[in-house]
Amino acid sequence: MRTVRVLVPLLSLSAVGLGFAGSASAETTPANVCAGAAAMSTNSVSMPAASSTQTVVRDVRVGHHAGCDRVVFEFAGPMPGYSVRYVRSVIQDGSGQRVSLAGTAYLQVVIRPTSTVTHAPQSRTSAGLAVLREVAGAGDFEGVTSYGVGLASRQPFLAYQLAGPNRLVIDLAAPVSGAVAQTATTTQVSAVPSGGAQTGGGSTAGLQQVGLLAAGGGLILAAGAVTARRRVARQS
């Protein structure tokens, strides 16, 4: 009974500590909330540039949130214009060659005006999420940057802008899956790291932090149990 009395406060203290730290590390901006189904569609969308000044495509990230998979394009400079649409196949800008992508449905994302001095990331990444399968560069040519997004199936999406830094976010309707949410990781396809900048919810780094906190809490509980047993042994 003495051991139980000592362990209960330890459990409570650890739970409070983990809960507080987990809440502090989790992103709580509205961008973490997936767009509702009513806001999504399969229709093509486009938005003109806010300025004629060229912007730099700084980073491309993928992630998962409850109800959606997400692609985030981050910019260093003014918000560019963009178009997002379903296509039968993604075509490489400049060469006219077909871009091979994992999946059975494809989105082509075109961003302009982009820098003709600093090249945009054009790497290929496998997302491995419920709907989002792959993102690949499809051209960085004469101030126009393109990407292909491979999907498991044709799903409604919503494209919108975020500031601080400027970002284009594409939410893709996806089933809520605990297994997917727990295993999803942030993947960067650029050569320029984000440096911990706010991703607009594209990042799932919070999941990793919560995991580390949980592991630390387990060590605290184990140490507390050993100390409690020693005290009881000495008293008896």
QUICORSUL-V235988 format. One record per residue. N is the residue number from 1. SS is DSSP state (H for helix, E for strand, C for the rest). OMEGA is omega in degrees with one decimal (NA if undefined). D_FIRST is the distance of its C-alpha to the first C-alpha in Angstrom with 1 decimal. Layout:
n:N ss:SS omega:OMEGA d_first:D_FIRST
n:N ss:SS omega:OMEGA d_first:D_FIRST
This chain:
n:1 ss:C omega:179.1 d_first:0.0
n:2 ss:H omega:178.4 d_first:3.8
n:3 ss:H omega:-178.6 d_first:5.4
n:4 ss:H omega:-179.0 d_first:5.1
n:5 ss:H omega:-179.7 d_first:6.4
n:6 ss:H omega:-175.9 d_first:8.9
n:7 ss:H omega:-177.7 d_first:9.9
n:8 ss:H omega:175.7 d_first:10.8
n:9 ss:H omega:179.2 d_first:13.3
n:10 ss:H omega:178.5 d_first:14.6
n:11 ss:H omega:-178.7 d_first:15.3
n:12 ss:H omega:-179.7 d_first:16.9
n:13 ss:H omega:-179.7 d_first:19.0
n:14 ss:H omega:-179.1 d_first:20.1
n:15 ss:H omega:178.5 d_first:21.1
n:16 ss:H omega:-179.6 d_first:23.1
n:17 ss:H omega:-179.6 d_first:24.7
n:18 ss:H omega:-178.7 d_first:25.7
n:19 ss:H omega:-178.9 d_first:27.0
n:20 ss:H omega:-177.9 d_first:29.1
n:21 ss:H omega:-179.9 d_first:30.5
n:22 ss:H omega:179.8 d_first:31.3
n:23 ss:H omega:-178.1 d_first:33.1
n:24 ss:H omega:-175.7 d_first:35.0
n:25 ss:H omega:-177.7 d_first:36.3
n:26 ss:C omega:177.0 d_first:37.3
n:27 ss:C omega:-175.9 d_first:40.9
n:28 ss:C omega:179.3 d_first:41.3
n:29 ss:C omega:178.3 d_first:45.1
n:30 ss:H omega:-178.6 d_first:46.9
n:31 ss:H omega:178.1 d_first:48.2
n:32 ss:H omega:-178.3 d_first:44.8
n:33 ss:C omega:179.8 d_first:45.5
n:34 ss:C omega:176.5 d_first:47.7
n:35 ss:C omega:178.3 d_first:50.9
n:36 ss:C omega:-178.8 d_first:50.9
n:37 ss:H omega:-178.4 d_first:53.0
n:38 ss:H omega:-178.4 d_first:55.6
n:39 ss:H omega:-176.3 d_first:56.3
n:40 ss:C omega:174.0 d_first:56.8
n:41 ss:E omega:176.8 d_first:59.9
n:42 ss:C omega:-179.1 d_first:61.8
n:43 ss:C omega:176.2 d_first:64.8
n:44 ss:C omega:177.6 d_first:66.1
n:45 ss:E omega:176.6 d_first:65.3
n:46 ss:E omega:-179.5 d_first:67.1
n:47 ss:E omega:178.9 d_first:66.9
n:48 ss:C omega:179.1 d_first:69.6
n:49 ss:C omega:178.2 d_first:68.8
n:50 ss:C omega:-176.8 d_first:68.1
n:51 ss:C omega:175.8 d_first:70.5
n:52 ss:C omega:178.8 d_first:73.2
n:53 ss:C omega:179.1 d_first:71.4
n:54 ss:C omega:177.4 d_first:70.0
n:55 ss:E omega:178.4 d_first:66.2
n:56 ss:E omega:172.1 d_first:64.2
n:57 ss:E omega:-170.1 d_first:61.8
n:58 ss:E omega:-172.6 d_first:59.0
n:59 ss:E omega:174.2 d_first:56.3
n:60 ss:E omega:-177.3 d_first:55.4
n:61 ss:E omega:174.7 d_first:51.8
n:62 ss:E omega:178.7 d_first:50.2
n:63 ss:E omega:179.4 d_first:46.8
n:64 ss:E omega:171.0 d_first:45.0
n:65 ss:E omega:-179.4 d_first:43.5
n:66 ss:C omega:177.5 d_first:42.3
n:67 ss:C omega:179.3 d_first:45.7
n:68 ss:E omega:164.0 d_first:48.0
n:69 ss:E omega:-170.7 d_first:48.9
n:70 ss:E omega:170.8 d_first:50.5
n:71 ss:E omega:180.0 d_first:53.2
n:72 ss:E omega:173.3 d_first:53.7
n:73 ss:E omega:-177.7 d_first:56.9
n:74 ss:E omega:-175.4 d_first:56.6
n:75 ss:E omega:170.5 d_first:59.8
n:76 ss:E omega:-174.9 d_first:60.9
n:77 ss:C omega:-178.0 d_first:63.6
n:78 ss:C omega:178.4 d_first:64.7
n:79 ss:C omega:-178.8 d_first:63.5
n:80 ss:C omega:170.1 d_first:65.9
n:81 ss:E omega:-179.1 d_first:67.3
n:82 ss:E omega:170.6 d_first:65.8
n:83 ss:E omega:179.3 d_first:66.3
n:84 ss:E omega:-178.3 d_first:63.9
n:85 ss:E omega:174.0 d_first:65.3
n:86 ss:E omega:178.7 d_first:64.9
n:87 ss:E omega:176.5 d_first:67.5
n:88 ss:C omega:175.1 d_first:68.5
n:89 ss:C omega:180.0 d_first:68.2
n:90 ss:E omega:-177.0 d_first:67.5
n:91 ss:E omega:178.5 d_first:70.6
n:92 ss:C omega:178.6 d_first:70.6
n:93 ss:C omega:-179.8 d_first:72.4
n:94 ss:C omega:-177.2 d_first:75.4
n:95 ss:C omega:-177.2 d_first:75.7
n:96 ss:C omega:-179.5 d_first:75.5
n:97 ss:C omega:178.1 d_first:73.4
n:98 ss:E omega:178.0 d_first:70.7
n:99 ss:E omega:179.8 d_first:67.1
n:100 ss:C omega:-178.8 d_first:65.0
n:101 ss:C omega:173.3 d_first:61.6
n:102 ss:C omega:178.4 d_first:58.7
n:103 ss:C omega:-178.1 d_first:58.4
n:104 ss:C omega:177.4 d_first:60.8
n:105 ss:E omega:-170.7 d_first:61.3
n:106 ss:E omega:172.4 d_first:62.3
n:107 ss:E omega:172.4 d_first:62.3
n:108 ss:E omega:-179.0 d_first:64.7
n:109 ss:E omega:179.9 d_first:63.8
n:110 ss:E omega:-176.0 d_first:66.7
n:111 ss:E omega:-179.2 d_first:66.2
n:112 ss:E omega:-5.6 d_first:69.1
n:113 ss:C omega:178.9 d_first:70.4
n:114 ss:E omega:-173.4 d_first:68.5
n:115 ss:C omega:174.1 d_first:69.3
n:116 ss:C omega:179.6 d_first:72.2
n:117 ss:C omega:178.2 d_first:71.2
n:118 ss:C omega:-176.0 d_first:67.4
n:119 ss:C omega:178.1 d_first:66.8
n:120 ss:C omega:176.2 d_first:64.1
n:121 ss:C omega:-178.5 d_first:61.4
n:122 ss:C omega:-179.3 d_first:62.7
n:123 ss:C omega:177.3 d_first:60.1
n:124 ss:E omega:177.8 d_first:58.7
n:125 ss:E omega:175.1 d_first:55.0
n:126 ss:E omega:-177.8 d_first:53.2
n:127 ss:C omega:177.8 d_first:50.6
n:128 ss:C omega:-179.7 d_first:49.2
n:129 ss:C omega:-174.7 d_first:47.9
n:130 ss:C omega:-179.9 d_first:48.2
n:131 ss:C omega:-178.5 d_first:51.6
n:132 ss:E omega:-176.9 d_first:52.5
n:133 ss:E omega:-173.5 d_first:53.5
n:134 ss:E omega:172.9 d_first:55.7
n:135 ss:E omega:-178.9 d_first:57.4
n:136 ss:E omega:174.7 d_first:60.5
n:137 ss:E omega:-179.6 d_first:63.2
n:138 ss:E omega:175.4 d_first:66.5
n:139 ss:E omega:174.4 d_first:68.7
n:140 ss:E omega:-164.2 d_first:69.2
n:141 ss:E omega:174.3 d_first:72.9
n:142 ss:C omega:174.6 d_first:75.1
n:143 ss:C omega:178.7 d_first:72.4
n:144 ss:E omega:179.1 d_first:70.7
n:145 ss:E omega:-176.2 d_first:67.4
n:146 ss:E omega:176.9 d_first:66.3
n:147 ss:E omega:171.7 d_first:63.2
n:148 ss:E omega:179.6 d_first:62.5
n:149 ss:E omega:-179.9 d_first:59.3
n:150 ss:E omega:-177.4 d_first:58.6
n:151 ss:E omega:178.1 d_first:56.6
n:152 ss:C omega:178.5 d_first:55.4
n:153 ss:C omega:179.9 d_first:57.3
n:154 ss:C omega:-176.5 d_first:59.2
n:155 ss:C omega:174.4 d_first:56.8
n:156 ss:C omega:179.9 d_first:57.3
n:157 ss:E omega:173.5 d_first:56.7
n:158 ss:E omega:175.9 d_first:56.9
n:159 ss:E omega:-179.5 d_first:58.3
n:160 ss:E omega:-175.2 d_first:57.8
n:161 ss:E omega:171.8 d_first:57.9
n:162 ss:E omega:-179.2 d_first:55.4
n:163 ss:C omega:175.3 d_first:56.1
n:164 ss:C omega:0.3 d_first:54.6
n:165 ss:C omega:178.6 d_first:55.5
n:166 ss:C omega:-179.2 d_first:57.9
n:167 ss:E omega:166.8 d_first:56.7
n:168 ss:E omega:-178.8 d_first:57.8
n:169 ss:E omega:175.6 d_first:54.9
n:170 ss:E omega:176.0 d_first:55.3
n:171 ss:E omega:-178.7 d_first:52.7
n:172 ss:E omega:-179.4 d_first:53.1
n:173 ss:E omega:-178.3 d_first:51.7
n:174 ss:C omega:178.6 d_first:49.0
n:175 ss:C omega:176.0 d_first:46.4
n:176 ss:C omega:-177.5 d_first:42.9
n:177 ss:C omega:179.2 d_first:41.0
n:178 ss:H omega:-178.3 d_first:37.4
n:179 ss:H omega:-179.4 d_first:38.4
n:180 ss:H omega:-177.3 d_first:41.4
n:181 ss:H omega:-177.6 d_first:39.7
n:182 ss:H omega:-175.6 d_first:37.1
n:183 ss:H omega:-179.0 d_first:39.6
n:184 ss:C omega:177.7 d_first:42.5
n:185 ss:C omega:177.0 d_first:43.4
n:186 ss:C omega:177.8 d_first:45.9
n:187 ss:E omega:177.7 d_first:49.1
n:188 ss:E omega:179.4 d_first:51.9
n:189 ss:C omega:-179.9 d_first:55.4
n:190 ss:C omega:174.7 d_first:57.1
n:191 ss:C omega:-179.7 d_first:58.0
n:192 ss:C omega:-177.9 d_first:56.9
n:193 ss:C omega:-177.1 d_first:53.1
n:194 ss:C omega:179.0 d_first:51.8
n:195 ss:C omega:177.9 d_first:50.2
n:196 ss:C omega:-179.9 d_first:47.2
n:197 ss:C omega:177.9 d_first:49.5
n:198 ss:C omega:-174.9 d_first:48.4
n:199 ss:C omega:-176.3 d_first:49.2
n:200 ss:C omega:177.6 d_first:49.2
n:201 ss:C omega:178.1 d_first:46.4
n:202 ss:C omega:-177.3 d_first:48.0
n:203 ss:C omega:173.6 d_first:45.3
n:204 ss:C omega:-178.2 d_first:41.9
n:205 ss:H omega:179.1 d_first:40.7
n:206 ss:H omega:178.9 d_first:37.9
n:207 ss:H omega:-179.8 d_first:36.3
n:208 ss:H omega:-179.3 d_first:36.3
n:209 ss:H omega:178.7 d_first:34.7
n:210 ss:H omega:178.6 d_first:31.9
n:211 ss:H omega:178.8 d_first:31.3
n:212 ss:H omega:178.6 d_first:31.1
n:213 ss:H omega:178.9 d_first:28.7
n:214 ss:H omega:178.5 d_first:26.4
n:215 ss:H omega:178.4 d_first:26.7
n:216 ss:H omega:177.8 d_first:25.9
n:217 ss:H omega:178.1 d_first:22.8
n:218 ss:H omega:178.9 d_first:21.6
n:219 ss:H omega:178.4 d_first:22.2
n:220 ss:H omega:-179.9 d_first:20.2
n:221 ss:H omega:-179.2 d_first:17.1
n:222 ss:H omega:179.6 d_first:17.6
n:223 ss:H omega:178.5 d_first:18.2
n:224 ss:H omega:-179.4 d_first:15.1
n:225 ss:H omega:179.7 d_first:12.9
n:226 ss:H omega:179.8 d_first:14.9
n:227 ss:H omega:-179.1 d_first:14.7
n:228 ss:H omega:-179.2 d_first:10.9
n:229 ss:H omega:-179.9 d_first:11.0
n:230 ss:H omega:179.9 d_first:13.9
n:231 ss:H omega:178.7 d_first:12.4
n:232 ss:H omega:-179.3 d_first:9.6
n:233 ss:H omega:179.9 d_first:12.5
n:234 ss:H omega:-179.8 d_first:14.8
n:235 ss:H omega:180.0 d_first:12.8
n:236 ss:C omega:NA d_first:12.5
